[in-house]
Amino acid sequence: MDFPLFDAGRFDSHKLDIVRLAWCRQLGLDDTALDTDADRVEHLVSTDNITVLLLAGTTVIAGPSWAVDASRSITGRPGADRTWMSSLLGDRSAHYEIGTHSLAYGSDIGHSIDVHDPLISHDAVHVRNLAAKCDDADVAEAFGESVSRNWFTLLGDDRPADSAHSLASAGYSEEQLILADMRVLTDPDHRRRGHAQVVGRLATNDAIDEGLIPQWRSRPENSIARRLAARLGYTEIGVCHTAAVRP
């Protein structure tokens, strides 16, 4: 399956403006900084950490002065791999931890979850039970940042709810009171059965009902997560690279 990054033409233009606003606030930019036809926006920060965002055709470089200066000599746009970021860091690469996520956004309520009357829990204990059965890397990617509320955990229906098996969980945290940053995790023994799609759909619909725009971040190499997002109606319109100074 191909993933056409940055295809903003398939995403609602009004909601794109709202996504831009959220990123402006997250990066400390003026609210209208991304309301531009410019290819590049530069933003000096007081720390050594760097964010390179490509959103709907506009590249944002937020970092110290040396990084902003170095970015001007790099041609082309940052892609889903780390080539552009590695060129920016140069000899400093060893001092940084680089993270990369494709960015996809949802806009429409979906009605099909392919499961009749699923048993859903909103109790965080069922999420913790699920996390205990998953490897650390999967847990870190799904729940490395706090998910504040709105848990949706699909439970097996072969036991009472208080002892039921947690099959998959989804939840989200609010960003700038605008975006719902989604998280999904599935029991390794119950994958490829559509469970993640069930909870992902419920969490996505809930976020939209709350007036938020769902945001789906995936490592570019995680084709399973990206395919799931596509099935749920998300549109990939960008990529975000971060470079944090190693402790």
C-alpha positions in Angstrom: 0.0 0.0 0.0 1.4 3.4 -1.0 1.2 6.3 1.5 1.1 9.6 -0.4 2.5 11.9 2.3 1.6 15.6 2.3 -1.5 15.1 0.1 -3.3 18.0 1.7 -5.6 18.3 -1.3 -7.6 15.3 0.1 -8.1 17.0 3.5 -10.8 19.5 4.4 -9.2 23.0 3.9 -11.0 24.5 6.9 -9.8 21.7 9.2 -6.3 22.1 7.7 -6.3 25.7 8.9 -7.1 24.5 12.4 -4.3 21.9 12.3 -1.9 24.6 11.3 -3.1 26.7 14.2 -2.5 23.9 16.6 1.0 23.4 15.4 1.7 27.1 15.5 0.8 27.1 19.2 2.7 23.9 19.9 5.9 25.3 18.4 5.5 28.8 19.9 4.8 30.5 16.6 2.4 33.3 15.9 -1.1 31.9 15.3 -1.0 32.9 11.6 2.6 31.8 10.9 1.6 28.8 8.8 -1.2 30.7 6.9 1.3 31.3 4.1 2.3 30.3 0.6 6.0 30.3 1.7 7.9 27.0 1.3 9.7 27.5 4.6 9.1 29.1 8.0 12.0 29.6 10.4 11.7 29.9 14.2 14.5 30.5 16.6 14.2 28.8 20.0 16.2 29.1 23.2 17.1 25.4 23.6 19.3 23.1 21.6 16.3 20.8 20.6 15.1 21.0 17.0 11.8 20.3 15.3 11.5 20.0 11.6 7.8 19.9 10.5 6.6 19.4 7.0 2.8 20.2 6.9 0.8 20.4 3.7 3.8 21.6 1.7 5.3 24.1 4.2 8.5 23.3 6.1 9.0 24.7 9.6 12.5 24.7 11.1 12.3 25.4 14.9 15.7 25.3 16.6 18.8 27.2 17.7 20.4 29.7 15.3 23.0 27.3 14.0 20.3 24.8 13.0 18.2 27.4 11.2 21.3 28.7 9.4 22.3 25.1 8.4 18.9 24.4 7.1 19.2 27.1 4.4 21.9 25.1 2.6 19.7 21.9 2.3 17.7 21.6 -0.9 14.3 19.9 -1.1 11.8 19.1 1.5 12.2 16.8 4.5 10.8 13.4 3.6 9.7 10.5 5.8 13.3 9.2 6.2 16.0 10.8 8.2 18.3 12.0 5.4 17.3 15.6 5.6 17.6 15.7 9.4 21.0 14.0 9.2 22.2 16.6 6.8 21.0 19.3 9.1 22.8 17.9 12.2 26.0 16.9 10.4 28.8 16.2 12.9 26.4 16.9 15.8 24.2 13.8 15.0 25.9 11.7 17.7 24.7 14.1 20.3 21.0 13.9 19.3 18.2 11.4 19.6 16.1 11.7 16.4 12.4 10.8 16.3 10.2 10.8 13.2 6.5 10.5 12.8 4.2 10.7 9.8 1.2 12.9 10.5 -2.4 11.9 9.5 -5.6 13.6 10.4 -9.3 12.5 10.5 -12.3 14.6 9.8 -15.4 12.4 9.4 -17.4 10.2 11.8 -17.3 6.5 10.7 -20.1 4.1 11.4 -18.8 0.7 10.6 -16.8 -1.2 13.2 -17.4 -4.7 11.8 -18.3 -6.0 15.3 -21.8 -6.4 16.6 -22.3 -4.9 20.1 -18.6 -5.0 21.2 -17.9 -5.2 25.0 -16.1 -1.9 25.7 -14.4 -0.7 28.9 -13.5 2.9 29.8 -11.5 1.8 32.9 -7.8 2.4 32.8 -7.1 -0.8 34.7 -8.0 -2.7 31.5 -5.4 -0.6 29.6 -2.8 -1.5 32.2 -3.6 -5.2 31.9 -3.2 -4.9 28.2 0.1 -3.1 28.4 1.5 -5.8 30.7 1.1 -8.3 27.9 2.9 -6.2 25.2 6.6 -5.6 24.7 8.2 -2.4 25.9 8.7 -0.9 22.4 5.0 -1.2 21.5 4.0 0.2 24.9 6.4 3.1 24.5 5.2 3.9 21.0 1.5 3.7 21.9 1.6 5.2 25.4 5.0 6.9 25.7 3.1 10.2 26.4 0.2 10.4 28.7 -3.3 9.8 27.4 -5.5 11.9 29.6 -9.0 10.3 29.2 -11.5 8.6 26.9 -10.1 5.1 27.1 -11.8 2.5 24.8 -10.7 -1.1 25.5 -12.3 -4.0 23.6 -12.8 -6.9 26.0 -13.2 -10.5 25.2 -16.8 -11.7 25.7 -16.1 -15.1 27.1 -15.8 -13.9 30.8 -17.5 -11.4 33.1 -16.3 -7.8 32.4 -14.3 -7.7 35.7 -12.1 -10.6 34.6 -12.4 -10.2 30.8 -9.3 -10.3 28.5 -8.2 -6.9 27.1 -7.8 -7.3 23.4 -7.1 -3.7 22.2 -7.2 -0.2 23.6 -7.3 3.3 22.1 -7.3 6.7 23.7 -6.2 10.2 23.1 -4.8 13.3 24.7 -5.8 16.8 23.9 -3.2 19.1 22.4 -3.8 22.9 22.4 -7.5 22.1 23.0 -7.6 21.5 19.2 -6.1 18.1 18.4 -6.8 14.6 19.8 -3.5 12.8 19.6 -4.5 9.2 19.2 -2.9 6.0 20.8 -3.7 2.4 19.9 -2.3 -0.8 21.4 -3.3 -4.5 20.7 -2.5 -7.7 22.5 0.2 -9.5 20.4 -1.8 -12.7 20.5 -4.9 -11.1 19.1 -3.6 -9.0 16.3 -4.8 -8.9 12.7 -8.4 -9.6 13.8 -9.8 -6.1 13.4 -9.7 -5.3 17.2 -7.6 -2.2 16.8 -9.9 -0.9 14.1 -12.9 -1.2 16.5 -11.3 0.8 19.3 -9.6 3.2 16.9 -13.0 4.0 15.3 -14.7 4.5 18.7 -11.9 6.8 20.0 -11.8 8.8 16.7 -15.5 9.3 16.7 -15.4 10.4 20.3 -12.7 13.0 19.6 -14.8 14.4 16.7 -17.9 14.5 18.9 -15.8 16.5 21.4 -15.0 19.1 18.7 -11.4 18.0 18.3 -9.5 17.0 15.1 -8.0 13.5 15.5 -4.3 13.3 14.9 -2.6 10.0 14.1 1.2 9.8 14.5 3.1 6.7 13.2 6.7 5.9 12.6 7.1 5.9 8.8 8.3 2.3 8.8 5.2 1.1 10.8 3.1 0.2 7.8 0.5 -1.6 10.0 -0.3 1.5 12.0 -0.4 3.6 8.9 -2.7 1.2 7.1 -5.0 1.2 10.1 -5.2 4.9 10.1 -6.0 4.9 6.3 -8.8 2.4 7.0 -10.2 4.7 9.6 -10.3 7.6 7.2 -7.2 9.5 8.2 -5.3 11.5 5.6 -1.5 11.8 5.8 -0.5 15.4 5.2 2.9 15.7 6.7 5.8 14.5 8.8 7.5 15.7 11.9 11.2 15.2 12.8 12.5 15.9 16.3 16.1 16.0 17.5 16.5 16.1 21.3 19.9 16.4 22.9 21.0 13.1 24.5 21.2 13.3 28.3 
